[in-house]
Amino acid sequence: MAEKKAYAVIAVGGKQYRVCEGEWLLVDRLSVEEGKTFHPDVLLLGGDGEPKLGDKVKGQQVTAKVTAHVLGEKVIVGKH
């Protein structure tokens, strides 16, 4: 049987994401500068046995680093 990889469910920008260690994640723009780290809210921990919710995740942290702020393609709208 394959070993389960540990994961966390975090809240960033009003949305929830399931993340594992070393993953890259594209989220909506944050008010954190490029190159800085921050600690998003941890909602659930799992992957190694029973998932941990509520008081069991208090004190647990996930550290995220903002690598870049990316702008999308400019859209030109014309009205007649």
N, C-alpha and C positions, 0 to 999 in steps of 0.2 A: 504494500500500500504506500502511495506517495505521501511524503511529509507535507503537512499544510504550512504554507508561508504565512507569517504574521502580517496583519494588515490593520489599518485604522480607518475609521470614517471621520472626516473632518468637515468643518463648516467654514467656507471662505466666500465672502461676498454674497451671503444669503443663499448659497447653494451648498449641497453636500457632495463630497467626493470620497471614493474608496481609494486609499493609497497604500503602497508598500515601500519599503526602504529602497532608495536609489531611483525611484520613478521621477519622470518629468511630467509636469501637469500644466496645461494651458488654461488659465482662468481669466475672468474679466479683470480690468485694470484695478490695481490696488493703490492705496496711498502710501506705499512703502517704496523707498528709493531703490534703484538698481544696485545689486551687490549686497544689500542688507538682508538680514535674516529676521524672521518673525515666528511667532507661535500661534497657529490657528487653534480654534476651539476643537477639542477632541470629544466626539460624541459616542464612539464605540471602539473597542479593541477586540480583535479576534484572530483566529487562525491557529492558535495553539490551545485547543481545548474549547471550553465554553466561552462564548462572547461575553465581554464585560461591559456593563451599562451603568449609567447613573453614578452613584457614589464610588463604585469600583474604579472608575477612570479618573477620579480626582487626583491631582498630583502628577498625572501622566502627561507628557509633552510630546508634541511633534514639532520638529524644527523645519522650517521651509526657507528657501533662499530665492529672492527675486533675481533672476538672471538677466531679464530684459523686458522692457515695455515695448510691445509691438503694435504698430498702427495698421489697420486694415486698408484695403484699396479705397481710394477716394471715389465717391459716387456723385455724379453730376445729375441733377434733376432739372428738367426744363419744363416750364409751364407755358401754355399757349393762351 
